[in-house]
């Protein structure tokens, strides 16, 4: 994550050292540290003519798929290795007369598949679409190759912050070991053997019992606010800097949709008895801490947007 942040920091700050060079030469130098990825190497390839366009398009798609797939596989392996072997939930004894953990078990209103599609899949589509508009309404050299490089880099950074947020979430869940509101319903304790210093669960589903011991912080809230905070930073700033009218419309629509969905997700975590209200607050704070340091300083002026993309701003005439 630090390395990816350094890539764009170097891209933006290096412009001072190359003030007298052409945009082409500037781009070749600025992307030196980004060539470790497949997509990053595209930025130095020439892209003239229909044949080269088709070749760049195919190579760009292949490189994008490879970079994202490798990052996803590594992230998944890290998470399951960490959660499955490196750490286990603290087995907190059941508090006497605690009514907050005696709620009925209910299915998730916002399921895991929906959560992953919205928080992990939709940002990729948004990034690709927004970057396509920016490159289309700007002037530059080798735009198609740079489009794939920038779009992939940005989404990789999003993936890594998402992974970091997920691993930190799992760490806090296991360390705190807070019992979910439906813990008693899931555990089905043997009251005849309990002295409230040890818990004897009759439910044979060990995975569900493990989950019932990991209430704080809310993973759904963290994932939902992770994508919301990113979009609230990325879309408004890109629309303001580029001045593309379509981006203003997209920004307004998506902010309403994502804000509504995020609030709905957070509320249902409490009403479904999967989390306490403070668990949701903890998830919000965790997402904020992971997203703001990485994306909060980006896209504040023209240079932040156009220099990394090797573009120059065009005067728009959109009817």
N, C-alpha and C positions, 0 to 999 in steps of 0.2 A: 504493500500500500504506500509506504514511504517512497519507494522507487518510482511508482507511477506518478505520484505527486511531483517528484523531482523532474520528471520528464516535461511536464507542462510548465513548471517553474522555470526550467532552463530555456524552454522555447520562448516564453514571454520576456524574460530578462535579457536574453542574449541579443535581442534586437539592437540594444545600445552599442554592442561591440561590432555589429555589422551594419551600421547605419548607411554606409556608402555602397553596399553591395546590391546587386539586383535581387528581385524577389525569388528568382530561380535559385541562385547560389545561396541565398539566405536559407531557403527551405532545405537544401541539401545538407547544410551544416546543422541546422536546428534539430533535424530528426536523427542525428547520429546515435543518441542515447535511446531511441525508440525502436531501433532495428532488431532488438532481441525478440520482438514479436513478429509473426509472419506478416501481419497487416502493416506494421511500421516500415517494412522494407519496400512497400509499394510506392512510397512517396518520392523515391529517387529514380523511378522508372519513367521513361518517356512515354507520352500518351497522345500521339498525333495520328490521325487517320481513322477510318472506320474499322480496319482490321485491328489496329492497336486498341481501339475503344472496346471491341468485343473481347480481346484478350485480357485487357485490364479488368473488365467487368467480371469475367470468369475467375481470374486470379484473385480479384478482390473478394468475391463471394466465398471462394475456397479458403482464403486466408482468414476471413472473418469467422467462418464456421470452425476452423481449426483452433483459433485463439480462444474463442468463447467456450468451445467444447473442452479444451484442455483445462481452462480455468474452472469450469463447472465441475469437472471430474476431481481436480485437486481439492476444491472447496468441499465437495461432498465427502471425499475420503477423510479430510481433516476433521470435519464435523463429527462424522460417525466414529472415527477413531477416538476423538476427544470425549464424546459423550458415552461411548460404549466401553472404553477401557481406561481412560485417564481419570475419570471422575464419576462418582455415583452420588445420588441424593442423600443428604443428611436425614437420618430417620428420626425425625422429631416425635417425641411421645405425644399421645392425644391429650389435649388439655381437658380437665374436668369441666363438665357443664358448658362447653363451648358450642353454642348454637350456630355459630357462623360456618361450621364445617359439617352440618347435618342437613344440607339441602339435597334435593333429589338430583339424580344424574339425568342430564338432558343432552341430546346431540347438539353439535355445533351448528348455529345458524349460518355462520360463515365458515365453510369447511376448509380443509388444508389445501385442496386443489384450487379452489377459488382464490385463496390467499396467495398462493404461489404464482398463479397466472397474473393477478393484478400487480403484486409487489415485485415480481421477478421478471415476468414476461413482457408486460405492457411498457415498462420503461425502455426496453430495447426498441420497440416499434416507435415510440415517441422520439427517441434520440435519432433514429434513422430518418424519420420524416422531417423533423426540424432541421437537421443538418443538410438534408437534400434541398430544402428551401433556401437555406443560407448559401449553399454552394451555387444553386441555380441563379440567384439574384446577386451574385458577386462576380468579380473578375479575378482571374488567377491562372496559374500554370499547373498543368497536370491535375486538374480539379477532381477527376473521378478517383484516381489513386489516393489523393489526399482525403477525399470524402470517406473512403473505406478506412483509412488510417485513423482519422479523428473519431469517427463513429465507434470504431472498435475500441480505441483507447478509452473513450469516455464511458462506454458500457462496461469495460473491464474494471475501471475504477469503481463504478457503481456495484459491480459484483463483489469486489473485494471489501468494500465497506459493508455490504450486506452480509458477507461471510463473517467479518469481524464482529458485527452486531449480533449475529446468531451464536457465535462461539462465546462471546461475553454473556449473552443471555443465558446460555446453558450453564456457564460457570456460576452465575449468580443464583440460578434456579437450584442447582445442586448444593451450593454452599449455604444458602438460606434455608432450603427445605421446608418452605411454608406449605401448609396443607390447603388443598383446594376446598372451596365451599361444599363440594359433593364428596369429600373424602370418605365419610362414613358409609355412604351408599356404595362406593366403589370397593372399599376395604372389606366390608361385611365382617366386622371384628367378632371374635369369640369373646363375649363379655365375661364368660365364666373363668377365662384364663388371664384376663387383663388386670393389671394393677396400676395402669396409667404411666408406668415407666417403660413398659414394653408393649408392643402392639402385635396381636396375633390376627392376621387377616385370613379370612376363609376363602376369599376369592382366589381362584387358581391363576388368574390372568396377571402375571407379574409385571408385564409392561404397563398395563393400565394402573396398577398400584404405584408403580414408579412415577408415572405421569401425575398421579394424584398428590404426590409429594413435591411437586415442582410448580407451585403457583406463582411465585414472585421471581422475576417480573413477567408480565404478559408478553408472550412471543407474538401473538396476533397483533397486539397494539404496537409493538416495536416494528414489525414488518410493515404494517399499514402506515404508520407515521414516517417510516424510513422513505417510502416512495413519495408520500405527500410532501415532506420537507424538500426532497430533491426537486420535485416538480415545481414547488413554490419558489425555488431559487433559479432553476434553469429556464423555465418558460418565460417568466416576466423579464428577466435580464436579457435573454436573447431577443425577445420582441422589442424591447426598448432600444438596444444597441443597433440592431439591424434595421429597424423601422419597417419591417415587412408586414403589410396589413393583415395577411392571412394568419400570421403568428399571433397577432392581438386577438383575433377571433378564436383561434384554437386555444390560446391561453385562458380566455374567459370561460369557455365551455369545459375544458378539462379541469380547471381549478374547482369549478362547482361540482363536477362529477366526483372527483377524487376526495374533495373535502367531505362531501355527503357520505361517500362510501366509508371513509376512514372513521368518521364520527359514529356511523352505524355499527361498524365493526367493534369499536371500543365499547359502545353501550351494550351490545349483545354479549360481550365477554362477561359482563356482570349479570345481565338478566338470564343468561344460560347457566349461571352458577359454575362457570369455569374459573372465574377469577374474582378476587376482592377488588374494590375500586382502587385501592392503593397499588395493586399489581399493575393495573392499567397505567396509572401515573408513572410507575417505574419503567414500563415499556416505552412510554413517550420520552422520558428523560434519556433512556439508553439510546434510542434512535437519534435524538438531537445531538448527543455527544459524539456519535459516530459519523453523522452526515455533515454537520456544520464545519468542523475543522478541515475537512477535505474539499467541500464544494462552496463553502461560504465566502471565500475570497475570490472566486472565479467570476468571469464575465461582467466585470464592473465598468469597462470602457472599451473603446474600439480596438485597441491593441490586444486586449485579452481575448477578443473574438477572432479578429482577422489575421493577426500575426501567426498564431499557431497553425492556422488553416492555409497559410500562404495565399491569402486573398486580399483584394482591395475592395473597399466599399463602393458600390455603384449607386448612382442616383436613380431611384425607382420610379418607373412610370407604369403603374399597374391600374388597369381599368376594370 
